[in-house]
Amino acid sequence: MMTIDAPPQPSSVERIKQPNSRLCFACGLENTYGLGLSFYEVGSGEIEVEYTVPEHFQGYPGVVHGGIVAAMLDEVLGRVVMIGDHSHFMVTARLEIRYRKSVPIGKPLRVHGWLTRRRGPLATAKAEIRLPDGSVAAEAKATLFDYPDQEGAMEQLEELGWKVYPDKP
């Protein structure tokens, strides 16, 4: 069992890219309506995404829609439990989000998530979105549980295009 409440301190660990799929809304590289996020393991139980949200995901003028903010946080929270086993899927049972500041369109953001506890089929994790000035714009915590059909998911990974794609130059 592991328990961590505060975000881990930045370290100089190697960044390990996690797999993407073809059509997932958050990570799908062939989903023209999706975010196309790329996830990197940056430490033991930590995930990081650097992303600039395009204007077609705005709510109010110049501001990222709250549902998109929630989707980015939820995906990062689900990714921290995959560290060390990119084919072990968990789903969100509970998601709590606190919106602290408006998240701007067209500005580089850093989404960071970390595992706070893992015990059997359950895990908890936290995530935050930081603005270019380093301030926290949104934060979340989640309870996750093992995907009910791990074996079925394993059979579909290839057809879903679940693999590590090279970074675009």
OpenMM code with the backbone's topology and positions (N, CA, C; nanometers):
from openmm import Vec3, app, unit

residues = "MET MET THR ILE ASP ALA PRO PRO GLN PRO SER SER VAL GLU ARG ILE LYS GLN PRO ASN SER ARG LEU CYS PHE ALA CYS GLY LEU GLU ASN THR TYR GLY LEU GLY LEU SER PHE TYR GLU VAL GLY SER GLY GLU ILE GLU VAL GLU TYR THR VAL PRO GLU HIS PHE GLN GLY TYR PRO GLY VAL VAL HIS GLY GLY ILE VAL ALA ALA MET LEU ASP GLU VAL LEU GLY ARG VAL VAL MET ILE GLY ASP HIS SER HIS PHE MET VAL THR ALA ARG LEU GLU ILE ARG TYR ARG LYS SER VAL PRO ILE GLY LYS PRO LEU ARG VAL HIS GLY TRP LEU THR ARG ARG ARG GLY PRO LEU ALA THR ALA LYS ALA GLU ILE ARG LEU PRO ASP GLY SER VAL ALA ALA GLU ALA LYS ALA THR LEU PHE ASP TYR PRO ASP GLN GLU GLY ALA MET GLU GLN LEU GLU GLU LEU GLY TRP LYS VAL TYR PRO ASP LYS PRO".split()
positions = [
    Vec3(0.0837, -0.1176, 0.0000),
    Vec3(0.0000, 0.0000, 0.0000),
    Vec3(0.0883, 0.1242, 0.0000),
    Vec3(0.0489, 0.2228, -0.0817),
    Vec3(0.1238, 0.3460, -0.0940),
    Vec3(0.0288, 0.4625, -0.0662),
    Vec3(0.0723, 0.5631, 0.0108),
    Vec3(-0.0097, 0.6803, 0.0369),
    Vec3(0.0754, 0.8050, 0.0235),
    Vec3(0.0333, 0.8973, -0.0672),
    Vec3(0.1018, 1.0243, -0.0886),
    Vec3(-0.0061, 1.1300, -0.1091),
    Vec3(-0.0075, 1.2370, -0.0277),
    Vec3(-0.1090, 1.3400, -0.0430),
    Vec3(-0.0641, 1.4593, -0.1255),
    Vec3(0.0595, 1.5031, -0.1110),
    Vec3(0.1076, 1.6206, -0.1832),
    Vec3(0.1744, 1.5780, -0.3136),
    Vec3(0.1793, 1.6700, -0.4116),
    Vec3(0.2473, 1.6331, -0.5356),
    Vec3(0.3949, 1.6040, -0.5095),
    Vec3(0.4487, 1.5009, -0.5708),
    Vec3(0.5906, 1.4722, -0.5540),
    Vec3(0.6751, 1.5893, -0.6055),
    Vec3(0.7916, 1.6026, -0.5507),
    Vec3(0.8819, 1.7077, -0.5943),
    Vec3(0.9397, 1.6719, -0.7309),
    Vec3(0.9592, 1.7739, -0.8184),
    Vec3(1.0166, 1.7446, -0.9497),
    Vec3(1.1515, 1.6765, -0.9360),
    Vec3(1.1766, 1.5838, -1.0263),
    Vec3(1.3046, 1.5139, -1.0242),
    Vec3(1.3606, 1.5135, -1.1657),
    Vec3(1.4800, 1.4667, -1.1783),
    Vec3(1.5441, 1.4638, -1.3093),
    Vec3(1.5350, 1.3244, -1.3704),
    Vec3(1.4202, 1.2587, -1.3517),
    Vec3(1.4008, 1.1235, -1.4011),
    Vec3(1.3733, 1.1265, -1.5513),
    Vec3(1.4100, 1.0185, -1.6153),
    Vec3(1.3827, 1.0039, -1.7575),
    Vec3(1.2317, 1.0029, -1.7821),
    Vec3(1.1899, 1.0687, -1.8899),
    Vec3(1.0482, 1.0693, -1.9288),
    Vec3(1.0215, 0.9470, -2.0150),
    Vec3(0.9231, 0.8656, -1.9749),
    Vec3(0.8854, 0.7451, -2.0489),
    Vec3(0.7472, 0.7678, -2.1069),
    Vec3(0.7383, 0.7599, -2.2382),
    Vec3(0.6103, 0.7836, -2.3045),
    Vec3(0.5187, 0.6632, -2.2874),
    Vec3(0.3914, 0.6914, -2.2560),
    Vec3(0.2911, 0.5860, -2.2461),
    Vec3(0.2236, 0.5666, -2.3827),
    Vec3(0.1550, 0.4537, -2.4005),
    Vec3(0.0841, 0.4291, -2.5264),
    Vec3(-0.0315, 0.5272, -2.5487),
    Vec3(-0.0662, 0.5441, -2.6741),
    Vec3(-0.1870, 0.6143, -2.7167),
    Vec3(-0.2719, 0.5137, -2.7912),
    Vec3(-0.3952, 0.5507, -2.8158),
    Vec3(-0.4797, 0.4680, -2.9023),
    Vec3(-0.5119, 0.5488, -3.0272),
    Vec3(-0.5882, 0.4894, -3.1154),
    Vec3(-0.6239, 0.5610, -3.2382),
    Vec3(-0.7407, 0.6559, -3.2181),
    Vec3(-0.8458, 0.6146, -3.1433),
    Vec3(-0.9698, 0.6913, -3.1425),
    Vec3(-1.0165, 0.7445, -3.0077),
    Vec3(-0.9456, 0.7197, -2.9018),
    Vec3(-0.9829, 0.7723, -2.7697),
    Vec3(-0.9986, 0.9245, -2.7779),
    Vec3(-1.0975, 0.9811, -2.7076),
    Vec3(-1.1156, 1.1261, -2.7091),
    Vec3(-0.9930, 1.1974, -2.6527),
    Vec3(-0.9369, 1.1475, -2.5446),
    Vec3(-0.8249, 1.2156, -2.4801),
    Vec3(-0.6918, 1.1894, -2.5507),
    Vec3(-0.6637, 1.0631, -2.5851),
    Vec3(-0.5302, 1.0296, -2.6384),
    Vec3(-0.5308, 0.9817, -2.7825),
    Vec3(-0.6466, 0.9685, -2.8428),
    Vec3(-0.6547, 0.9129, -2.9775),
    Vec3(-0.5864, 0.9997, -3.0813),
    Vec3(-0.4896, 0.9422, -3.1496),
    Vec3(-0.4137, 1.0187, -3.2480),
    Vec3(-0.4831, 1.0299, -3.3829),
    Vec3(-0.5872, 0.9488, -3.4046),
    Vec3(-0.6632, 0.9586, -3.5282),
    Vec3(-0.8036, 1.0139, -3.5039),
    Vec3(-0.8305, 1.0633, -3.3852),
    Vec3(-0.9600, 1.1218, -3.3530),
    Vec3(-0.9515, 1.2715, -3.3825),
    Vec3(-1.0080, 1.3131, -3.4962),
    Vec3(-0.9976, 1.4540, -3.5365),
    Vec3(-1.0715, 1.5479, -3.4413),
    Vec3(-1.1613, 1.4949, -3.3591),
    Vec3(-1.2366, 1.5770, -3.2638),
    Vec3(-1.1780, 1.5697, -3.1234),
    Vec3(-1.0738, 1.4881, -3.1036),
    Vec3(-1.0181, 1.4658, -2.9706),
    Vec3(-0.9046, 1.5597, -2.9354),
    Vec3(-0.8498, 1.5370, -2.8174),
    Vec3(-0.7421, 1.6198, -2.7641),
    Vec3(-0.6045, 1.5786, -2.8159),
    Vec3(-0.5829, 1.4489, -2.8398),
    Vec3(-0.4526, 1.4014, -2.8875),
    Vec3(-0.3417, 1.4169, -2.7850),
    Vec3(-0.3727, 1.3968, -2.6586),
    Vec3(-0.2736, 1.4132, -2.5523),
    Vec3(-0.1693, 1.3015, -2.5543),
    Vec3(-0.0467, 1.3356, -2.5195),
    Vec3(0.0605, 1.2372, -2.5017),
    Vec3(0.1015, 1.2405, -2.3552),
    Vec3(0.1142, 1.1222, -2.2960),
    Vec3(0.1395, 1.1080, -2.1528),
    Vec3(0.2797, 1.0553, -2.1288),
    Vec3(0.3467, 1.1127, -2.0295),
    Vec3(0.4833, 1.0728, -1.9963),
    Vec3(0.4931, 1.0394, -1.8488),
    Vec3(0.5547, 0.9258, -1.8195),
    Vec3(0.5865, 0.8891, -1.6820),
    Vec3(0.7110, 0.9683, -1.6439),
    Vec3(0.7025, 1.0409, -1.5336),
    Vec3(0.8142, 1.1267, -1.4938),
    Vec3(0.8667, 1.0933, -1.3547),
    Vec3(0.8248, 0.9826, -1.3030),
    Vec3(0.8705, 0.9406, -1.1713),
    Vec3(0.7854, 0.8248, -1.1256),
    Vec3(0.8157, 0.7759, -1.0095),
    Vec3(0.7408, 0.6642, -0.9540),
    Vec3(0.5990, 0.7107, -0.9197),
    Vec3(0.5016, 0.6664, -0.9967),
    Vec3(0.3637, 0.7037, -0.9717),
    Vec3(0.3262, 0.8425, -1.0188),
    Vec3(0.3991, 0.8994, -1.1154),
    Vec3(0.3716, 1.0340, -1.1659),
    Vec3(0.3578, 1.0348, -1.3175),
    Vec3(0.2635, 1.1156, -1.3654),
    Vec3(0.2387, 1.1343, -1.5080),
    Vec3(0.2380, 1.2838, -1.5378),
    Vec3(0.2847, 1.3195, -1.6567),
    Vec3(0.2855, 1.4595, -1.6968),
    Vec3(0.2413, 1.4727, -1.8417),
    Vec3(0.1678, 1.5790, -1.8693),
    Vec3(0.1249, 1.6142, -2.0050),
    Vec3(0.1522, 1.7624, -2.0223),
    Vec3(0.2095, 1.7980, -2.1349),
    Vec3(0.2218, 1.9385, -2.1712),
    Vec3(0.1306, 1.9581, -2.2905),
    Vec3(0.0407, 2.0577, -2.2810),
    Vec3(-0.0620, 2.0714, -2.3842),
    Vec3(-0.1079, 2.2164, -2.3943),
    Vec3(-0.1319, 2.2588, -2.5162),
    Vec3(-0.1914, 2.3885, -2.5442),
    Vec3(-0.3279, 2.3607, -2.6052),
    Vec3(-0.4327, 2.4021, -2.5370),
    Vec3(-0.5688, 2.3706, -2.5803),
    Vec3(-0.6075, 2.4609, -2.6972),
    Vec3(-0.6503, 2.4000, -2.8104),
    Vec3(-0.6911, 2.4798, -2.9261),
    Vec3(-0.8262, 2.5485, -2.9020),
    Vec3(-0.8512, 2.6528, -2.9786),
    Vec3(-0.9693, 2.7367, -2.9542),
    Vec3(-1.1031, 2.6652, -2.9746),
    Vec3(-1.1066, 2.5572, -3.0513),
    Vec3(-1.2357, 2.4900, -3.0704),
    Vec3(-1.2824, 2.4148, -2.9454),
    Vec3(-1.2029, 2.4150, -2.8380),
    Vec3(-1.2452, 2.3557, -2.7108),
    Vec3(-1.2804, 2.4630, -2.6074),
    Vec3(-1.3081, 2.5829, -2.6515),
    Vec3(-1.3392, 2.6886, -2.5555),
    Vec3(-1.4860, 2.6866, -2.5148),
    Vec3(-1.5092, 2.7395, -2.3951),
    Vec3(-1.6440, 2.7617, -2.3442),
    Vec3(-1.6706, 2.9097, -2.3632),
    Vec3(-1.6438, 2.9870, -2.2589),
    Vec3(-1.6492, 3.1322, -2.2733),
    Vec3(-1.5323, 3.1760, -2.3602),
    Vec3(-1.5418, 3.2943, -2.4240),
    Vec3(-1.4329, 3.3385, -2.5119),
    Vec3(-1.2963, 3.3348, -2.4420),
    Vec3(-1.2020, 3.2634, -2.5037),
    Vec3(-1.0657, 3.2565, -2.4530),
    Vec3(-1.0430, 3.1608, -2.3377),
    Vec3(-1.1484, 3.0889, -2.2962),
    Vec3(-1.1396, 3.0017, -2.1792),
    Vec3(-1.1758, 2.8584, -2.2190),
    Vec3(-1.0978, 2.7615, -2.1719),
    Vec3(-1.1238, 2.6202, -2.1996),
    Vec3(-1.2552, 2.5791, -2.1326),
    Vec3(-1.3377, 2.5070, -2.2053),
    Vec3(-1.4642, 2.4559, -2.1512),
    Vec3(-1.4347, 2.3677, -2.0304),
    Vec3(-1.5144, 2.3801, -1.9262),
    Vec3(-1.4937, 2.3031, -1.8033),
    Vec3(-1.4968, 2.1534, -1.8243),
    Vec3(-1.5745, 2.1054, -1.9209),
    Vec3(-1.5788, 1.9623, -1.9506),
    Vec3(-1.4482, 1.9123, -2.0086),
    Vec3(-1.3815, 1.9966, -2.0851),
    Vec3(-1.2501, 1.9604, -2.1409),
    Vec3(-1.1471, 1.9565, -2.0287),
    Vec3(-1.1533, 2.0533, -1.9374),
    Vec3(-1.0640, 2.0532, -1.8206),
    Vec3(-1.0847, 1.9232, -1.7430),
    Vec3(-1.2103, 1.8851, -1.7205),
    Vec3(-1.2409, 1.7617, -1.6477),
    Vec3(-1.1874, 1.6400, -1.7217),
    Vec3(-1.2018, 1.6373, -1.8542),
    Vec3(-1.1532, 1.5229, -1.9332),
    Vec3(-1.0018, 1.5098, -1.9224),
    Vec3(-0.9294, 1.6214, -1.9279),
    Vec3(-0.7829, 1.6159, -1.9171),
    Vec3(-0.7411, 1.5629, -1.7803),
    Vec3(-0.8048, 1.6127, -1.6751),
    Vec3(-0.7714, 1.5667, -1.5403),
    Vec3(-0.8064, 1.4195, -1.5225),
    Vec3(-0.9239, 1.3787, -1.5685),
    Vec3(-0.9671, 1.2393, -1.5548),
    Vec3(-0.8716, 1.1445, -1.6260),
    Vec3(-0.8279, 1.1814, -1.7453),
    Vec3(-0.7379, 1.0929, -1.8199),
    Vec3(-0.6026, 1.0809, -1.7504),
    Vec3(-0.5507, 1.1899, -1.6989),
    Vec3(-0.4230, 1.1845, -1.6266),
    Vec3(-0.4372, 1.0981, -1.5019),
    Vec3(-0.5480, 1.1121, -1.4311),
    Vec3(-0.5712, 1.0309, -1.3114),
    Vec3(-0.5745, 0.8822, -1.3457),
    Vec3(-0.6359, 0.8478, -1.4574),
    Vec3(-0.6410, 0.7081, -1.4999),
    Vec3(-0.5077, 0.6556, -1.5487),
    Vec3(-0.4211, 0.7452, -1.5922),
    Vec3(-0.2905, 0.7035, -1.6442),
    Vec3(-0.1885, 0.6744, -1.5361),
    Vec3(-0.2009, 0.7355, -1.4188),
    Vec3(-0.1000, 0.7105, -1.3151),
    Vec3(-0.1011, 0.5655, -1.2698),
    Vec3(-0.2166, 0.4996, -1.2782),
    Vec3(-0.2241, 0.3602, -1.2341),
    Vec3(-0.1691, 0.2640, -1.3390),
    Vec3(-0.1333, 0.3139, -1.4561),
    Vec3(-0.0770, 0.2296, -1.5618),
    Vec3(0.0755, 0.2256, -1.5595),
    Vec3(0.1351, 0.3045, -1.4743),
    Vec3(0.2808, 0.3071, -1.4697),
    Vec3(0.3315, 0.1679, -1.4347),
    Vec3(0.4214, 0.1186, -1.5160),
    Vec3(0.4780, -0.0146, -1.4951),
    Vec3(0.4001, -0.1252, -1.5629),
    Vec3(0.2756, -0.0989, -1.6023),
    Vec3(0.1941, -0.1981, -1.6724),
    Vec3(0.0931, -0.1245, -1.7599),
    Vec3(0.1324, -0.0945, -1.8818),
    Vec3(0.0508, -0.0145, -1.9731),
    Vec3(-0.0717, -0.0874, -2.0252),
    Vec3(-0.0921, -0.2093, -1.9825),
    Vec3(-0.2116, -0.2822, -2.0249),
    Vec3(-0.3032, -0.3144, -1.9065),
    Vec3(-0.2779, -0.2507, -1.7924),
    Vec3(-0.3661, -0.2682, -1.6760),
    Vec3(-0.4543, -0.1440, -1.6667),
    Vec3(-0.5813, -0.1615, -1.7004),
    Vec3(-0.6729, -0.0490, -1.7059),
    Vec3(-0.7574, -0.0391, -1.5794),
    Vec3(-0.7778, 0.0850, -1.5353),
    Vec3(-0.8692, 0.1130, -1.4255),
    Vec3(-0.9659, 0.2206, -1.4747),
    Vec3(-1.0842, 0.2231, -1.4154),
    Vec3(-1.1845, 0.3225, -1.4526),
    Vec3(-1.2187, 0.4075, -1.3311),
    Vec3(-1.2691, 0.5265, -1.3590),
    Vec3(-1.3013, 0.6210, -1.2533),
    Vec3(-1.4321, 0.5839, -1.1852),
    Vec3(-1.4281, 0.5724, -1.0545),
    Vec3(-1.5486, 0.5481, -0.9755),
    Vec3(-1.6011, 0.6793, -0.9180),
    Vec3(-1.5088, 0.7677, -0.8849),
    Vec3(-1.5452, 0.8972, -0.8270),
    Vec3(-1.4434, 0.9999, -0.8707),
    Vec3(-1.4910, 1.1171, -0.9101),
    Vec3(-1.4038, 1.2256, -0.9548),
    Vec3(-1.4500, 1.3554, -0.8894),
    Vec3(-1.3584, 1.4206, -0.8190),
    Vec3(-1.3869, 1.5507, -0.7573),
    Vec3(-1.2926, 1.6530, -0.8185),
    Vec3(-1.3504, 1.7619, -0.8693),
    Vec3(-1.2705, 1.8655, -0.9341),
    Vec3(-1.2923, 1.9981, -0.8632),
    Vec3(-1.1844, 2.0709, -0.8490),
    Vec3(-1.1924, 2.2071, -0.7970),
    Vec3(-1.1326, 2.2991, -0.9033),
    Vec3(-1.2169, 2.3861, -0.9558),
    Vec3(-1.1736, 2.4844, -1.0548),
    Vec3(-1.1304, 2.6092, -0.9784),
    Vec3(-1.0026, 2.6441, -0.9887),
    Vec3(-0.9500, 2.7582, -0.9134),
    Vec3(-0.9403, 2.8849, -0.9972),
    Vec3(-0.9020, 2.8696, -1.1238),
    Vec3(-0.8854, 2.9831, -1.2152),
    Vec3(-0.9325, 2.9407, -1.3528),
    Vec3(-0.9610, 3.0380, -1.4363),
    Vec3(-0.9938, 3.0064, -1.5752),
    Vec3(-0.8716, 2.9453, -1.6427),
    Vec3(-0.8950, 2.8439, -1.7253),
    Vec3(-0.7877, 2.7809, -1.8012),
    Vec3(-0.7903, 2.8427, -1.9408),
    Vec3(-0.6832, 2.9101, -1.9800),
    Vec3(-0.6853, 2.9832, -2.1066),
    Vec3(-0.6638, 2.8947, -2.2302),
    Vec3(-0.7302, 2.9318, -2.3359),
    Vec3(-0.7082, 2.8716, -2.4675),
    Vec3(-0.5737, 2.9218, -2.5212),
    Vec3(-0.5010, 2.8356, -2.5911),
    Vec3(-0.3809, 2.8790, -2.6619),
    Vec3(-0.2582, 2.9059, -2.5776),
    Vec3(-0.2596, 2.8692, -2.4511),
    Vec3(-0.1434, 2.8877, -2.3625),
    Vec3(-0.0913, 2.7509, -2.3210),
    Vec3(0.0414, 2.7352, -2.3105),
    Vec3(0.0960, 2.6043, -2.2702),
    Vec3(0.0600, 2.5715, -2.1252),
    Vec3(0.0037, 2.4525, -2.1088),
    Vec3(-0.0379, 2.4045, -1.9766),
    Vec3(0.0438, 2.2819, -1.9389),
    Vec3(0.0552, 2.2587, -1.8102),
    Vec3(0.1196, 2.1374, -1.7593),
    Vec3(0.0173, 2.0651, -1.6728),
    Vec3(-0.0160, 1.9437, -1.7119),
    Vec3(-0.1086, 1.8616, -1.6356),
    Vec3(-0.0245, 1.7535, -1.5685),
    Vec3(-0.0355, 1.7451, -1.4383),
    Vec3(0.0495, 1.6551, -1.3608),
    Vec3(-0.0392, 1.5712, -1.2702),
    Vec3(-0.0168, 1.4412, -1.2683),
    Vec3(-0.0939, 1.3532, -1.1817),
    Vec3(-0.0031, 1.2598, -1.1057),
    Vec3(-0.0479, 1.2158, -0.9891),
    Vec3(0.0322, 1.1243, -0.9084),
    Vec3(-0.0593, 1.0293, -0.8317),
    Vec3(-0.0083, 0.9115, -0.8124),
    Vec3(-0.0779, 0.8078, -0.7378),
    Vec3(-0.0688, 0.8393, -0.5889),
    Vec3(-0.1817, 0.8335, -0.5198),
    Vec3(-0.1790, 0.8585, -0.3752),
    Vec3(-0.1949, 0.7307, -0.2948),
    Vec3(-0.2625, 0.6310, -0.3541),
    Vec3(-0.2801, 0.5049, -0.2828),
    Vec3(-0.3231, 0.3968, -0.3806),
    Vec3(-0.2700, 0.2782, -0.3581),
    Vec3(-0.3123, 0.1636, -0.4380),
    Vec3(-0.3227, 0.0432, -0.3468),
    Vec3(-0.4391, -0.0190, -0.3504),
    Vec3(-0.4600, -0.1355, -0.2641),
    Vec3(-0.5577, -0.2281, -0.3347),
    Vec3(-0.5083, -0.3431, -0.3756),
    Vec3(-0.5933, -0.4391, -0.4453),
    Vec3(-0.6518, -0.3796, -0.5718),
    Vec3(-0.7838, -0.3928, -0.5901),
    Vec3(-0.8463, -0.3435, -0.7131),
    Vec3(-0.8794, -0.1940, -0.7095),
    Vec3(-0.8431, -0.1242, -0.6017),
    Vec3(-0.8747, 0.0183, -0.5879),
    Vec3(-0.7492, 0.1033, -0.5831),
    Vec3(-0.7633, 0.2258, -0.6314),
    Vec3(-0.6539, 0.3222, -0.6253),
    Vec3(-0.7133, 0.4611, -0.6089),
    Vec3(-0.6335, 0.5515, -0.5540),
    Vec3(-0.6700, 0.6926, -0.5511),
    Vec3(-0.5538, 0.7708, -0.6102),
    Vec3(-0.5873, 0.8816, -0.6730),
    Vec3(-0.4861, 0.9637, -0.7380),
    Vec3(-0.5300, 1.1095, -0.7343),
    Vec3(-0.4342, 1.1979, -0.7540),
    Vec3(-0.4601, 1.3422, -0.7611),
    Vec3(-0.3945, 1.3974, -0.8869),
    Vec3(-0.4503, 1.5086, -0.9348),
    Vec3(-0.3953, 1.5733, -1.0542),
    Vec3(-0.4207, 1.7229, -1.0457),
    Vec3(-0.3429, 1.7965, -1.1227),
    Vec3(-0.3608, 1.9413, -1.1283),
    Vec3(-0.3206, 1.9927, -1.2656),
    Vec3(-0.3802, 2.1053, -1.3019),
    Vec3(-0.3426, 2.1761, -1.4244),
    Vec3(-0.2769, 2.3051, -1.3808),
    Vec3(-0.1549, 2.3250, -1.4293),
    Vec3(-0.0807, 2.4468, -1.3959),
    Vec3(-0.0713, 2.5375, -1.5180),
    Vec3(-0.0851, 2.6667, -1.4915),
    Vec3(-0.0750, 2.7690, -1.5944),
    Vec3(0.0715, 2.8011, -1.6217),
    Vec3(0.0999, 2.8781, -1.7275),
    Vec3(0.2401, 2.9120, -1.7576),
    Vec3(0.3145, 2.9787, -1.6420),
    Vec3(0.2427, 3.0518, -1.5547),
    Vec3(0.3098, 3.1161, -1.4409),
    Vec3(0.3301, 3.0208, -1.3224),
    Vec3(0.2872, 2.8935, -1.3375),
    Vec3(0.3056, 2.7936, -1.2334),
    Vec3(0.1891, 2.7808, -1.1374),
    Vec3(0.0916, 2.8697, -1.1460),
    Vec3(-0.0224, 2.8620, -1.0537),
    Vec3(-0.1169, 2.7488, -1.0938),
    Vec3(-0.1898, 2.6973, -0.9948),
    Vec3(-0.2837, 2.5872, -1.0178),
    Vec3(-0.4167, 2.6447, -1.0650),
    Vec3(-0.4620, 2.5990, -1.1820),
    Vec3(-0.5900, 2.6442, -1.2364),
    Vec3(-0.7032, 2.5494, -1.1983),
    Vec3(-0.6722, 2.4201, -1.1911),
    Vec3(-0.7731, 2.3197, -1.1551),
    Vec3(-0.7019, 2.2021, -1.0909),
    Vec3(-0.7719, 2.1361, -1.0005),
    Vec3(-0.7154, 2.0182, -0.9367),
    Vec3(-0.8258, 1.9152, -0.9181),
    Vec3(-0.7854, 1.7902, -0.9099),
    Vec3(-0.8841, 1.6825, -0.8978),
    Vec3(-0.8271, 1.5687, -0.8159),
    Vec3(-0.9192, 1.4910, -0.7621),
    Vec3(-0.8813, 1.3644, -0.6992),
    Vec3(-0.9846, 1.2622, -0.7423),
    Vec3(-0.9393, 1.1390, -0.7517),
    Vec3(-1.0272, 1.0336, -0.8015),
    Vec3(-1.0047, 0.9039, -0.7264),
    Vec3(-1.1095, 0.8249, -0.7238),
    Vec3(-1.1018, 0.6862, -0.6824),
    Vec3(-1.1224, 0.6046, -0.8086),
    Vec3(-1.0351, 0.5079, -0.8304),
    Vec3(-1.0409, 0.4245, -0.9499),
    Vec3(-1.0490, 0.2782, -0.9101),
    Vec3(-1.1065, 0.1967, -0.9983),
    Vec3(-1.1113, 0.0532, -0.9721),
    Vec3(-1.0760, -0.0227, -1.0985),
    Vec3(-1.0322, -0.1458, -1.0810),
    Vec3(-0.9911, -0.2282, -1.1947),
    Vec3(-1.1017, -0.2371, -1.2987),
    Vec3(-1.0628, -0.2241, -1.4240),
    Vec3(-1.1558, -0.2403, -1.5355),
    Vec3(-1.2138, -0.3808, -1.5252),
    Vec3(-1.3471, -0.3935, -1.5294),
    Vec3(-1.4089, -0.5237, -1.5044),
    Vec3(-1.3682, -0.6352, -1.6007),
    Vec3(-1.3371, -0.6023, -1.7257),
    Vec3(-1.3060, -0.7061, -1.8247),
    Vec3(-1.1621, -0.6893, -1.8746),
    Vec3(-1.0643, -0.7108, -1.7864),
    Vec3(-0.9235, -0.6954, -1.8248),
    Vec3(-0.8877, -0.7867, -1.9424),
    Vec3(-0.9361, -0.9108, -1.9389),
    Vec3(-0.9025, -1.0045, -2.0472),
    Vec3(-0.9588, -0.9583, -2.1799),
    Vec3(-1.0826, -0.9113, -2.1826),
    Vec3(-1.1434, -0.8609, -2.3061),
    Vec3(-1.0706, -0.7384, -2.3577),
    Vec3(-1.0284, -0.6526, -2.2653),
    Vec3(-0.9538, -0.5332, -2.3046),
    Vec3(-0.8212, -0.5722, -2.3692),
    Vec3(-0.7546, -0.6716, -2.3137),
    Vec3(-0.6261, -0.7175, -2.3679),
    Vec3(-0.6411, -0.7654, -2.5124),
    Vec3(-0.7507, -0.8333, -2.5419),
    Vec3(-0.7740, -0.8855, -2.6760),
    Vec3(-0.7946, -0.7730, -2.7776),
    Vec3(-0.8396, -0.6571, -2.7342),
    Vec3(-0.8714, -0.5470, -2.8250),
    Vec3(-0.7579, -0.4463, -2.8421),
    Vec3(-0.6509, -0.4580, -2.7665),
    Vec3(-0.5468, -0.3553, -2.7684),
    Vec3(-0.4895, -0.3307, -2.9071),
    Vec3(-0.4610, -0.4361, -2.9814),
    Vec3(-0.4015, -0.4184, -3.1134),
    Vec3(-0.4971, -0.3473, -3.2087),
    Vec3(-0.6238, -0.3891, -3.2096),
    Vec3(-0.7184, -0.3260, -3.3009),
    Vec3(-0.7494, -0.1812, -3.2620),
    Vec3(-0.7318, -0.1475, -3.1361),
    Vec3(-0.7510, -0.0098, -3.0917),
    Vec3(-0.6289, 0.0781, -3.1202),
    Vec3(-0.5224, 0.0164, -3.1694),
    Vec3(-0.4010, 0.0918, -3.1979),
    Vec3(-0.3272, 0.1317, -3.0724),
    Vec3(-0.3410, 0.0547, -2.9656),
    Vec3(-0.2796, 0.0842, -2.8358),
    Vec3(-0.1322, 0.0532, -2.8423),
    Vec3(-0.0501, 0.1581, -2.8577),
    Vec3(0.0950, 0.1409, -2.8639),
    Vec3(0.1609, 0.2765, -2.8412),
    Vec3(0.2911, 0.2720, -2.8218),
    Vec3(0.3665, 0.3960, -2.8062),
    Vec3(0.4012, 0.4466, -2.9470),
    Vec3(0.3499, 0.5630, -2.9795),
    Vec3(0.3760, 0.6264, -3.1091),
    Vec3(0.4925, 0.7225, -3.0924),
    Vec3(0.5766, 0.7357, -3.1944),
    Vec3(0.6878, 0.8307, -3.1826),
    Vec3(0.6362, 0.9743, -3.1727),
    Vec3(0.7104, 1.0575, -3.1021),
    Vec3(0.6750, 1.1991, -3.0921),
    Vec3(0.6892, 1.2633, -3.2284),
    Vec3(0.6019, 1.3596, -3.2560),
    Vec3(0.6115, 1.4354, -3.3807),
    Vec3(0.7171, 1.5419, -3.3641),
    Vec3(0.7979, 1.5630, -3.4675),
    Vec3(0.9043, 1.6652, -3.4559),
    Vec3(0.8486, 1.8061, -3.4433),
] * unit.nanometer
topology = app.Topology()
chain = topology.addChain("A")
for resn in residues:
    res = topology.addResidue(resn, chain)
    for name in ("N", "CA", "C"):
        topology.addAtom(name, app.Element.getBySymbol(name[0]), res)
